Amino acid sequence: MMPPVTAVLVRASLVYLVAGAAVGTLLMGVKAGYQLPALVARAWPIHAEMLLFGWMVQLALGVAYWILPKHAAAPVRGPVWPVVLAALFLNLGVAGAALGSVVGHAGLAAGGRLAELAAVVLFAVNAVPRVKRFGRD
């Protein structure tokens, strides 16, 4: 059975996929010459953040939490709090980095990137102890 944290991460990643594709569609409209608000033309960072980190990284983290080897004793997937915090930091980071890039606020963009980095480190706290050498129990 899929862990609840994985379900949340996968669902959130699918929301980012749809939203990122919608922003990409608007960007293509600007490129095709449609008269859209000026903000749409500057939405490239939002599109990239949503698809690269919001969709791809979040989906990878959710699936990795689910499929990595389990521990023999409970909790079988290790403590869940690092993964929950990783999901929170990743989503805050995507929002911060995207908005900071669009409005030109370097501090907000850097804060978003740091939150994304913190998400990866927090996920590693849970995942690294579960990785095993090939052929070992």
mmCIF file of the C-alpha atoms, coordinates in Angstrom:
data_MODEL
# 
_entry.id   MODEL 
# 
loop_
_atom_site.group_PDB 
_atom_site.id 
_atom_site.type_symbol 
_atom_site.label_atom_id 
_atom_site.label_alt_id 
_atom_site.label_comp_id 
_atom_site.label_asym_id 
_atom_site.label_entity_id 
_atom_site.label_seq_id 
_atom_site.pdbx_PDB_ins_code 
_atom_site.Cartn_x 
_atom_site.Cartn_y 
_atom_site.Cartn_z 
_atom_site.occupancy 
_atom_site.B_iso_or_equiv 
_atom_site.pdbx_formal_charge 
_atom_site.auth_seq_id 
_atom_site.auth_comp_id 
_atom_site.auth_asym_id 
_atom_site.auth_atom_id 
_atom_site.pdbx_PDB_model_num 
ATOM 1   C CA . MET A 1 1   ? 0.000  0.000  0.000   1.00 0.00 ? 1   MET A CA 1 
ATOM 2   C CA . MET A 1 2   ? 1.248  3.464  -0.882  1.00 0.00 ? 2   MET A CA 1 
ATOM 3   C CA . PRO A 1 3   ? 2.281  5.517  2.169   1.00 0.00 ? 3   PRO A CA 1 
ATOM 4   C CA . PRO A 1 4   ? 0.180  8.667  2.723   1.00 0.00 ? 4   PRO A CA 1 
ATOM 5   C CA . VAL A 1 5   ? 3.245  10.917 2.343   1.00 0.00 ? 5   VAL A CA 1 
ATOM 6   C CA . THR A 1 6   ? 3.928  9.396  -1.073  1.00 0.00 ? 6   THR A CA 1 
ATOM 7   C CA . ALA A 1 7   ? 0.325  9.952  -2.119  1.00 0.00 ? 7   ALA A CA 1 
ATOM 8   C CA . VAL A 1 8   ? 0.543  13.622 -1.129  1.00 0.00 ? 8   VAL A CA 1 
ATOM 9   C CA . LEU A 1 9   ? 3.855  14.102 -2.950  1.00 0.00 ? 9   LEU A CA 1 
ATOM 10  C CA . VAL A 1 10  ? 2.618  12.405 -6.123  1.00 0.00 ? 10  VAL A CA 1 
ATOM 11  C CA . ARG A 1 11  ? -0.655 14.350 -6.131  1.00 0.00 ? 11  ARG A CA 1 
ATOM 12  C CA . ALA A 1 12  ? 1.142  17.643 -5.549  1.00 0.00 ? 12  ALA A CA 1 
ATOM 13  C CA . SER A 1 13  ? 3.555  16.819 -8.365  1.00 0.00 ? 13  SER A CA 1 
ATOM 14  C CA . LEU A 1 14  ? 0.633  16.223 -10.722 1.00 0.00 ? 14  LEU A CA 1 
ATOM 15  C CA . VAL A 1 15  ? -0.836 19.601 -9.757  1.00 0.00 ? 15  VAL A CA 1 
ATOM 16  C CA . TYR A 1 16  ? 2.515  21.177 -10.639 1.00 0.00 ? 16  TYR A CA 1 
ATOM 17  C CA . LEU A 1 17  ? 2.540  19.298 -13.945 1.00 0.00 ? 17  LEU A CA 1 
ATOM 18  C CA . VAL A 1 18  ? -0.848 20.701 -14.946 1.00 0.00 ? 18  VAL A CA 1 
ATOM 19  C CA . ALA A 1 19  ? -0.026 24.210 -13.705 1.00 0.00 ? 19  ALA A CA 1 
ATOM 20  C CA . GLY A 1 20  ? 3.395  24.192 -15.371 1.00 0.00 ? 20  GLY A CA 1 
ATOM 21  C CA . ALA A 1 21  ? 1.891  23.023 -18.645 1.00 0.00 ? 21  ALA A CA 1 
ATOM 22  C CA . ALA A 1 22  ? -0.714 25.796 -18.422 1.00 0.00 ? 22  ALA A CA 1 
ATOM 23  C CA . VAL A 1 23  ? 2.000  28.412 -17.911 1.00 0.00 ? 23  VAL A CA 1 
ATOM 24  C CA . GLY A 1 24  ? 3.929  26.880 -20.814 1.00 0.00 ? 24  GLY A CA 1 
ATOM 25  C CA . THR A 1 25  ? 0.837  27.169 -22.992 1.00 0.00 ? 25  THR A CA 1 
ATOM 26  C CA . LEU A 1 26  ? 0.588  30.869 -22.142 1.00 0.00 ? 26  LEU A CA 1 
ATOM 27  C CA . LEU A 1 27  ? 4.278  31.318 -22.943 1.00 0.00 ? 27  LEU A CA 1 
ATOM 28  C CA . MET A 1 28  ? 3.729  29.713 -26.338 1.00 0.00 ? 28  MET A CA 1 
ATOM 29  C CA . GLY A 1 29  ? 0.825  32.112 -26.882 1.00 0.00 ? 29  GLY A CA 1 
ATOM 30  C CA . VAL A 1 30  ? 3.162  35.051 -26.296 1.00 0.00 ? 30  VAL A CA 1 
ATOM 31  C CA . LYS A 1 31  ? 5.683  33.541 -28.701 1.00 0.00 ? 31  LYS A CA 1 
ATOM 32  C CA . ALA A 1 32  ? 2.946  33.091 -31.321 1.00 0.00 ? 32  ALA A CA 1 
ATOM 33  C CA . GLY A 1 33  ? 2.111  36.787 -31.113 1.00 0.00 ? 33  GLY A CA 1 
ATOM 34  C CA . TYR A 1 34  ? -1.058 36.790 -29.021 1.00 0.00 ? 34  TYR A CA 1 
ATOM 35  C CA . GLN A 1 35  ? -1.635 39.946 -26.989 1.00 0.00 ? 35  GLN A CA 1 
ATOM 36  C CA . LEU A 1 36  ? -1.255 38.729 -23.412 1.00 0.00 ? 36  LEU A CA 1 
ATOM 37  C CA . PRO A 1 37  ? -0.337 40.703 -20.278 1.00 0.00 ? 37  PRO A CA 1 
ATOM 38  C CA . ALA A 1 38  ? 3.355  41.580 -19.943 1.00 0.00 ? 38  ALA A CA 1 
ATOM 39  C CA . LEU A 1 39  ? 3.609  39.426 -16.819 1.00 0.00 ? 39  LEU A CA 1 
ATOM 40  C CA . VAL A 1 40  ? 2.963  36.322 -18.929 1.00 0.00 ? 40  VAL A CA 1 
ATOM 41  C CA . ALA A 1 41  ? 6.055  37.007 -21.021 1.00 0.00 ? 41  ALA A CA 1 
ATOM 42  C CA . ARG A 1 42  ? 8.147  36.987 -17.823 1.00 0.00 ? 42  ARG A CA 1 
ATOM 43  C CA . ALA A 1 43  ? 6.645  33.713 -16.549 1.00 0.00 ? 43  ALA A CA 1 
ATOM 44  C CA . TRP A 1 44  ? 9.468  31.485 -17.826 1.00 0.00 ? 44  TRP A CA 1 
ATOM 45  C CA . PRO A 1 45  ? 10.984 31.033 -14.310 1.00 0.00 ? 45  PRO A CA 1 
ATOM 46  C CA . ILE A 1 46  ? 7.588  30.000 -12.939 1.00 0.00 ? 46  ILE A CA 1 
ATOM 47  C CA . HIS A 1 47  ? 7.207  27.477 -15.761 1.00 0.00 ? 47  HIS A CA 1 
ATOM 48  C CA . ALA A 1 48  ? 10.690 26.057 -15.160 1.00 0.00 ? 48  ALA A CA 1 
ATOM 49  C CA . GLU A 1 49  ? 10.311 25.869 -11.360 1.00 0.00 ? 49  GLU A CA 1 
ATOM 50  C CA . MET A 1 50  ? 6.937  24.175 -11.569 1.00 0.00 ? 50  MET A CA 1 
ATOM 51  C CA . LEU A 1 51  ? 8.078  21.529 -14.012 1.00 0.00 ? 51  LEU A CA 1 
ATOM 52  C CA . LEU A 1 52  ? 11.645 20.882 -12.843 1.00 0.00 ? 52  LEU A CA 1 
ATOM 53  C CA . PHE A 1 53  ? 11.241 21.036 -9.085  1.00 0.00 ? 53  PHE A CA 1 
ATOM 54  C CA . GLY A 1 54  ? 7.498  20.998 -8.489  1.00 0.00 ? 54  GLY A CA 1 
ATOM 55  C CA . TRP A 1 55  ? 6.749  18.107 -10.806 1.00 0.00 ? 55  TRP A CA 1 
ATOM 56  C CA . MET A 1 56  ? 9.917  16.097 -11.485 1.00 0.00 ? 56  MET A CA 1 
ATOM 57  C CA . VAL A 1 57  ? 11.766 16.364 -8.169  1.00 0.00 ? 57  VAL A CA 1 
ATOM 58  C CA . GLN A 1 58  ? 8.627  16.032 -6.067  1.00 0.00 ? 58  GLN A CA 1 
ATOM 59  C CA . LEU A 1 59  ? 7.484  12.977 -8.028  1.00 0.00 ? 59  LEU A CA 1 
ATOM 60  C CA . ALA A 1 60  ? 10.946 11.420 -7.683  1.00 0.00 ? 60  ALA A CA 1 
ATOM 61  C CA . LEU A 1 61  ? 11.004 12.016 -3.917  1.00 0.00 ? 61  LEU A CA 1 
ATOM 62  C CA . GLY A 1 62  ? 7.532  10.565 -3.460  1.00 0.00 ? 62  GLY A CA 1 
ATOM 63  C CA . VAL A 1 63  ? 8.262  7.438  -5.458  1.00 0.00 ? 63  VAL A CA 1 
ATOM 64  C CA . ALA A 1 64  ? 11.700 7.006  -3.863  1.00 0.00 ? 64  ALA A CA 1 
ATOM 65  C CA . TYR A 1 65  ? 10.169 7.125  -0.379  1.00 0.00 ? 65  TYR A CA 1 
ATOM 66  C CA . TRP A 1 66  ? 7.782  4.387  -1.435  1.00 0.00 ? 66  TRP A CA 1 
ATOM 67  C CA . ILE A 1 67  ? 10.171 2.023  -3.254  1.00 0.00 ? 67  ILE A CA 1 
ATOM 68  C CA . LEU A 1 68  ? 13.425 2.238  -1.306  1.00 0.00 ? 68  LEU A CA 1 
ATOM 69  C CA . PRO A 1 69  ? 14.136 -0.887 0.772   1.00 0.00 ? 69  PRO A CA 1 
ATOM 70  C CA . LYS A 1 70  ? 12.329 -1.096 4.082   1.00 0.00 ? 70  LYS A CA 1 
ATOM 71  C CA . HIS A 1 71  ? 13.887 -1.598 7.500   1.00 0.00 ? 71  HIS A CA 1 
ATOM 72  C CA . ALA A 1 72  ? 13.270 -4.924 9.214   1.00 0.00 ? 72  ALA A CA 1 
ATOM 73  C CA . ALA A 1 73  ? 11.850 -3.228 12.327  1.00 0.00 ? 73  ALA A CA 1 
ATOM 74  C CA . ALA A 1 74  ? 9.217  -0.522 12.689  1.00 0.00 ? 74  ALA A CA 1 
ATOM 75  C CA . PRO A 1 75  ? 9.040  2.117  11.422  1.00 0.00 ? 75  PRO A CA 1 
ATOM 76  C CA . VAL A 1 76  ? 9.806  0.234  8.225   1.00 0.00 ? 76  VAL A CA 1 
ATOM 77  C CA . ARG A 1 77  ? 10.422 3.356  6.137   1.00 0.00 ? 77  ARG A CA 1 
ATOM 78  C CA . GLY A 1 78  ? 12.226 5.211  8.892   1.00 0.00 ? 78  GLY A CA 1 
ATOM 79  C CA . PRO A 1 79  ? 10.996 8.384  10.550  1.00 0.00 ? 79  PRO A CA 1 
ATOM 80  C CA . VAL A 1 80  ? 8.392  10.191 8.468   1.00 0.00 ? 80  VAL A CA 1 
ATOM 81  C CA . TRP A 1 81  ? 9.087  13.705 9.784   1.00 0.00 ? 81  TRP A CA 1 
ATOM 82  C CA . PRO A 1 82  ? 12.087 14.386 7.490   1.00 0.00 ? 82  PRO A CA 1 
ATOM 83  C CA . VAL A 1 83  ? 10.001 13.526 4.428   1.00 0.00 ? 83  VAL A CA 1 
ATOM 84  C CA . VAL A 1 84  ? 7.078  15.682 5.554   1.00 0.00 ? 84  VAL A CA 1 
ATOM 85  C CA . LEU A 1 85  ? 9.439  18.600 6.181   1.00 0.00 ? 85  LEU A CA 1 
ATOM 86  C CA . ALA A 1 86  ? 11.140 17.949 2.840   1.00 0.00 ? 86  ALA A CA 1 
ATOM 87  C CA . ALA A 1 87  ? 7.776  18.213 1.071   1.00 0.00 ? 87  ALA A CA 1 
ATOM 88  C CA . LEU A 1 88  ? 6.997  21.444 2.904   1.00 0.00 ? 88  LEU A CA 1 
ATOM 89  C CA . PHE A 1 89  ? 10.396 22.989 2.162   1.00 0.00 ? 89  PHE A CA 1 
ATOM 90  C CA . LEU A 1 90  ? 10.305 21.871 -1.473  1.00 0.00 ? 90  LEU A CA 1 
ATOM 91  C CA . ASN A 1 91  ? 6.927  23.496 -2.089  1.00 0.00 ? 91  ASN A CA 1 
ATOM 92  C CA . LEU A 1 92  ? 7.920  26.689 -0.272  1.00 0.00 ? 92  LEU A CA 1 
ATOM 93  C CA . GLY A 1 93  ? 11.152 26.705 -2.255  1.00 0.00 ? 93  GLY A CA 1 
ATOM 94  C CA . VAL A 1 94  ? 9.390  26.332 -5.594  1.00 0.00 ? 94  VAL A CA 1 
ATOM 95  C CA . ALA A 1 95  ? 7.094  29.242 -4.754  1.00 0.00 ? 95  ALA A CA 1 
ATOM 96  C CA . GLY A 1 96  ? 9.910  31.426 -3.436  1.00 0.00 ? 96  GLY A CA 1 
ATOM 97  C CA . ALA A 1 97  ? 12.338 30.779 -6.271  1.00 0.00 ? 97  ALA A CA 1 
ATOM 98  C CA . ALA A 1 98  ? 9.692  31.248 -8.959  1.00 0.00 ? 98  ALA A CA 1 
ATOM 99  C CA . LEU A 1 99  ? 8.221  34.434 -7.524  1.00 0.00 ? 99  LEU A CA 1 
ATOM 100 C CA . GLY A 1 100 ? 11.612 35.866 -6.659  1.00 0.00 ? 100 GLY A CA 1 
ATOM 101 C CA . SER A 1 101 ? 12.798 35.344 -10.223 1.00 0.00 ? 101 SER A CA 1 
ATOM 102 C CA . VAL A 1 102 ? 9.691  36.904 -11.765 1.00 0.00 ? 102 VAL A CA 1 
ATOM 103 C CA . VAL A 1 103 ? 9.574  40.008 -9.571  1.00 0.00 ? 103 VAL A CA 1 
ATOM 104 C CA . GLY A 1 104 ? 13.349 40.420 -9.600  1.00 0.00 ? 104 GLY A CA 1 
ATOM 105 C CA . HIS A 1 105 ? 13.865 39.926 -5.860  1.00 0.00 ? 105 HIS A CA 1 
ATOM 106 C CA . ALA A 1 106 ? 17.184 38.079 -5.578  1.00 0.00 ? 106 ALA A CA 1 
ATOM 107 C CA . GLY A 1 107 ? 16.764 37.427 -1.850  1.00 0.00 ? 107 GLY A CA 1 
ATOM 108 C CA . LEU A 1 108 ? 13.440 35.682 -2.332  1.00 0.00 ? 108 LEU A CA 1 
ATOM 109 C CA . ALA A 1 109 ? 14.819 33.594 -5.194  1.00 0.00 ? 109 ALA A CA 1 
ATOM 110 C CA . ALA A 1 110 ? 17.886 32.644 -3.133  1.00 0.00 ? 110 ALA A CA 1 
ATOM 111 C CA . GLY A 1 111 ? 15.684 31.778 -0.162  1.00 0.00 ? 111 GLY A CA 1 
ATOM 112 C CA . GLY A 1 112 ? 13.623 29.536 -2.409  1.00 0.00 ? 112 GLY A CA 1 
ATOM 113 C CA . ARG A 1 113 ? 16.735 27.758 -3.642  1.00 0.00 ? 113 ARG A CA 1 
ATOM 114 C CA . LEU A 1 114 ? 17.939 27.276 -0.062  1.00 0.00 ? 114 LEU A CA 1 
ATOM 115 C CA . ALA A 1 115 ? 14.552 25.812 0.865   1.00 0.00 ? 115 ALA A CA 1 
ATOM 116 C CA . GLU A 1 116 ? 14.838 23.397 -2.069  1.00 0.00 ? 116 GLU A CA 1 
ATOM 117 C CA . LEU A 1 117 ? 18.319 22.414 -0.919  1.00 0.00 ? 117 LEU A CA 1 
ATOM 118 C CA . ALA A 1 118 ? 17.013 21.894 2.624   1.00 0.00 ? 118 ALA A CA 1 
ATOM 119 C CA . ALA A 1 119 ? 14.296 19.640 1.190   1.00 0.00 ? 119 ALA A CA 1 
ATOM 120 C CA . VAL A 1 120 ? 16.880 17.437 -0.493  1.00 0.00 ? 120 VAL A CA 1 
ATOM 121 C CA . VAL A 1 121 ? 18.981 17.226 2.679   1.00 0.00 ? 121 VAL A CA 1 
ATOM 122 C CA . LEU A 1 122 ? 15.928 16.376 4.792   1.00 0.00 ? 122 LEU A CA 1 
ATOM 123 C CA . PHE A 1 123 ? 14.885 13.684 2.357   1.00 0.00 ? 123 PHE A CA 1 
ATOM 124 C CA . ALA A 1 124 ? 18.413 12.249 2.423   1.00 0.00 ? 124 ALA A CA 1 
ATOM 125 C CA . VAL A 1 125 ? 18.170 11.965 6.228   1.00 0.00 ? 125 VAL A CA 1 
ATOM 126 C CA . ASN A 1 126 ? 15.408 9.426  5.657   1.00 0.00 ? 126 ASN A CA 1 
ATOM 127 C CA . ALA A 1 127 ? 16.620 7.798  2.437   1.00 0.00 ? 127 ALA A CA 1 
ATOM 128 C CA . VAL A 1 128 ? 20.363 7.244  2.922   1.00 0.00 ? 128 VAL A CA 1 
ATOM 129 C CA . PRO A 1 129 ? 20.022 4.748  5.817   1.00 0.00 ? 129 PRO A CA 1 
ATOM 130 C CA . ARG A 1 130 ? 17.649 2.698  3.655   1.00 0.00 ? 130 ARG A CA 1 
ATOM 131 C CA . VAL A 1 131 ? 20.027 2.358  0.702   1.00 0.00 ? 131 VAL A CA 1 
ATOM 132 C CA . LYS A 1 132 ? 21.781 -1.009 0.750   1.00 0.00 ? 132 LYS A CA 1 
ATOM 133 C CA . ARG A 1 133 ? 24.694 -2.442 -1.178  1.00 0.00 ? 133 ARG A CA 1 
ATOM 134 C CA . PHE A 1 134 ? 23.762 -4.915 -3.862  1.00 0.00 ? 134 PHE A CA 1 
ATOM 135 C CA . GLY A 1 135 ? 23.609 -8.460 -2.498  1.00 0.00 ? 135 GLY A CA 1 
ATOM 136 C CA . ARG A 1 136 ? 23.489 -7.374 1.160   1.00 0.00 ? 136 ARG A CA 1 
ATOM 137 C CA . ASP A 1 137 ? 20.552 -7.621 3.570   1.00 0.00 ? 137 ASP A CA 1 
# 
